[in-house]
């Protein structure tokens, strides 16, 4: 049975293009479409869809406002945001959308040629396939609520073994990270190096938001950053990240090598760099 998808976008052209892409996959059908969040809200009150492809900027009710309303009223939906890469404010809104219940996002094409291109088709169908294949797991993830006390299983820095946590995530990751990073204590006895498969622009917003809601320090990694305990370093979108030894310290090294399987940053690059490190303990997640 095909999965029913609701497409919400104020552009008639983008609605048509996305519906055509969705219908080109035998697993999906674009059952309905809406021109703004208000129309979508009325649909979602009475109809259940397997997935919702939701634009950010729309008249009357935008994507974030719709998510807030759905969350407030307990209306469940598997939402994939469509967000432009050229607007830093929209990147911030997209990260906030993860807290409001969106599972992931796709980059919105800037013109009709891109919209009808194979790259956008692969991206949209890839995210929909990944999101719906892990539907139950995605629904179990809750937005982070800062704990009253630090998690007891996480030890504070003791000056003992030299440790590192290497964390990687892809589809659904931005939302899942909001249920992980805010629970790490400020004095975590290890640095965390993190690869989230995201394009340039969004990782800065992700790092800023996680830093805002966490006790531990979170930043977008910069070339040459000295890796310190109690910090989370997120690989910048569009750059591969490595951990390398420099004198007596470990530092972040970024590079512009070609994408691997379409990904830059790619988690494999980070993990391979750890083979040359002599940390006493490395925890890979």
C-alpha positions in Angstrom: 0.0 0.0 0.0 1.3 3.4 -1.0 2.2 6.0 1.7 0.0 9.0 1.6 1.8 12.4 1.5 0.5 15.9 2.1 2.4 18.7 0.3 2.2 22.2 1.8 3.7 25.1 -0.2 2.4 28.5 -1.3 4.0 28.2 -4.7 1.8 26.3 -7.2 4.9 25.5 -9.3 6.7 23.9 -6.3 3.6 22.0 -5.3 3.3 20.5 -8.8 7.0 19.6 -8.9 7.1 18.0 -5.5 3.8 16.1 -6.2 5.3 14.8 -9.4 8.5 13.7 -7.7 6.5 12.0 -4.9 4.2 10.2 -7.3 7.2 9.0 -9.3 8.1 6.6 -6.5 5.9 3.5 -6.3 5.9 3.6 -2.5 4.3 7.1 -2.2 1.4 9.1 -3.5 0.8 12.8 -3.1 -2.7 12.5 -1.8 -3.4 16.2 -1.0 -1.8 19.6 -1.2 -2.3 22.9 0.6 -1.3 26.5 -0.1 -0.5 27.5 3.5 -0.3 26.3 7.0 -3.9 27.2 7.8 -5.2 25.0 5.0 -2.9 22.2 6.2 -4.1 22.6 9.8 -7.7 22.1 8.7 -6.7 19.0 6.7 -4.6 17.5 9.5 -7.3 18.0 12.1 -9.5 15.4 10.2 -7.1 13.4 8.0 -4.1 11.3 8.9 -1.1 11.2 6.5 2.0 9.0 6.5 4.1 12.1 5.8 3.9 15.9 5.4 6.2 17.9 3.2 6.0 21.4 4.7 7.4 24.8 3.4 8.8 27.3 5.9 7.7 30.7 4.5 4.0 30.9 3.7 1.2 33.5 4.1 -1.5 33.4 6.9 0.3 30.6 8.8 3.9 29.6 8.1 5.5 26.2 8.7 6.7 26.9 12.2 3.4 28.3 13.4 1.7 25.2 12.0 4.1 22.9 13.9 3.5 24.9 17.1 -0.3 24.5 16.7 -0.1 20.8 15.9 2.2 20.3 19.0 -0.1 22.3 21.2 -3.2 20.3 20.2 -1.5 16.9 20.1 -2.0 16.3 16.4 0.8 14.0 15.3 2.4 14.2 11.9 5.7 13.0 10.3 6.9 16.4 8.9 9.8 17.0 6.5 10.5 20.8 6.2 11.5 22.4 2.9 14.0 25.2 3.6 16.1 27.5 1.4 19.9 27.5 1.9 20.2 31.2 1.1 18.4 32.6 4.1 20.2 32.4 7.5 17.0 33.3 9.3 15.3 30.3 7.6 18.1 28.1 8.8 17.4 29.2 12.4 13.7 28.6 11.9 14.3 25.1 10.4 16.3 24.1 13.5 13.5 25.4 15.7 11.1 23.3 13.6 12.9 20.2 14.9 11.9 21.2 18.4 8.3 21.6 17.3 8.1 18.1 15.9 9.6 18.1 12.4 11.8 15.1 11.7 14.1 16.4 9.1 14.4 18.8 6.2 15.4 19.1 2.5 17.0 22.1 0.8 14.6 24.0 -1.3 15.7 24.6 -4.9 16.4 28.2 -5.9 15.0 27.9 -9.4 12.8 25.7 -11.6 15.8 24.0 -13.3 17.1 22.9 -9.9 13.5 21.9 -8.8 13.2 19.6 -11.8 16.7 18.3 -11.5 17.8 14.8 -10.4 19.6 16.1 -7.3 16.5 17.6 -5.7 14.5 14.5 -6.6 17.0 12.2 -5.0 17.1 14.4 -1.9 13.4 14.6 -1.4 12.7 10.9 -2.0 15.8 9.9 0.0 14.6 11.8 3.1 11.0 10.6 2.7 12.1 7.0 2.5 14.4 7.4 5.5 11.8 9.2 7.6 9.0 6.8 6.9 11.1 3.7 7.2 12.0 4.8 10.7 8.5 6.2 11.5 8.0 4.6 14.9 11.5 5.4 16.0 11.2 9.0 14.9 7.9 9.4 16.8 9.5 8.2 20.0 12.0 11.0 20.0 10.9 13.9 22.3 12.1 17.5 22.2 14.7 18.0 24.9 13.7 19.3 28.3 16.7 20.2 30.4 17.0 17.9 33.4 16.8 19.2 36.9 20.0 17.4 37.7 22.9 16.2 35.6 22.6 12.6 34.4 24.2 10.5 37.1 26.0 8.1 34.6 28.1 10.9 33.2 31.3 11.5 35.2 32.8 14.9 35.7 36.4 15.6 34.6 38.8 13.8 36.9 42.1 14.2 35.1 42.3 10.4 34.4 42.2 8.7 31.1 42.3 10.6 27.8 38.8 10.1 26.2 36.9 11.1 23.2 33.3 10.7 22.0 32.8 10.6 18.2 29.1 11.0 17.3 27.5 10.8 13.8 23.9 11.1 12.6 22.0 11.7 9.4 18.3 11.7 8.7 16.4 12.6 11.9 19.6 13.6 13.6 19.0 17.3 14.3 15.8 16.5 16.2 17.4 13.5 18.0 20.4 15.6 19.0 18.1 17.9 21.0 17.2 14.9 23.1 20.9 14.0 23.7 23.3 17.0 23.9 21.3 19.1 26.5 21.6 16.2 28.9 25.4 16.1 28.8 27.0 17.7 31.9 29.1 20.9 31.5 32.2 19.1 32.9 31.9 16.0 30.8 35.2 14.0 31.0 35.7 14.0 27.3 35.3 16.2 24.2 32.6 15.3 21.6 33.3 15.5 17.9 30.0 15.4 15.9 29.2 14.9 12.3 25.6 15.7 11.3 24.9 15.3 7.6 23.7 18.9 6.8 24.5 21.5 4.2 26.5 24.6 4.9 24.6 27.3 6.9 22.4 24.9 8.9 25.2 23.5 11.1 26.0 27.0 12.5 22.3 27.4 13.5 22.2 23.9 14.9 25.3 24.5 17.0 24.0 27.9 18.3 20.7 26.4 19.3 22.2 23.4 21.0 24.6 25.7 22.9 21.7 27.8 24.0 19.7 24.9 25.5 22.7 22.9 26.9 25.0 23.1 29.9 27.9 21.7 27.9 29.6 24.1 25.4 28.6 23.5 21.8 30.2 25.2 18.7 30.6 24.7 15.0 34.1 23.3 14.7 36.8 25.6 13.1 40.1 24.6 11.5 42.7 24.5 14.2 40.4 24.4 17.2 42.1 22.7 20.2 39.9 19.9 21.3 39.0 20.3 25.0 36.9 18.3 27.5 33.4 19.6 28.1 33.0 20.8 24.5 31.0 19.6 21.5 32.4 20.3 18.1 30.0 20.1 15.2 31.5 19.6 11.7 30.6 22.6 9.5 28.3 21.8 6.5 30.3 21.5 3.3 33.5 20.5 5.1 35.0 17.1 6.1 36.3 17.0 9.7 39.2 15.1 11.1 40.9 14.8 14.6 44.7 15.2 14.3 47.6 15.3 16.7 49.5 18.6 16.9 52.4 18.6 19.4 50.8 17.5 22.7 47.3 18.4 21.7 44.5 17.2 19.4 43.0 19.7 17.0 40.2 20.0 14.5 41.3 19.7 10.8 38.8 20.7 8.1 39.2 19.9 4.4 37.4 20.4 1.1 38.0 16.9 -0.3 35.2 15.7 -2.6 31.9 14.5 -1.0 31.7 10.8 -0.3 28.4 9.2 -1.4 27.2 12.8 -1.8 28.1 13.7 1.8 30.4 16.5 3.0 30.9 16.2 6.0 31.0 12.5 5.8 31.2 10.6 9.1 33.6 8.0 7.6 36.3 10.7 7.3 36.0 11.6 11.0 36.1 8.0 12.1 39.1 7.1 9.9 41.1 10.0 11.4 40.6 8.4 14.8 42.7 5.4 13.8 45.8 7.5 14.1 44.9 8.9 17.5 46.2 7.5 20.8 43.2 8.3 23.0 42.9 5.8 25.9 39.1 5.5 25.2 37.1 6.4 22.1 33.3 6.0 22.2 31.7 5.9 18.8 28.0 6.6 18.5 
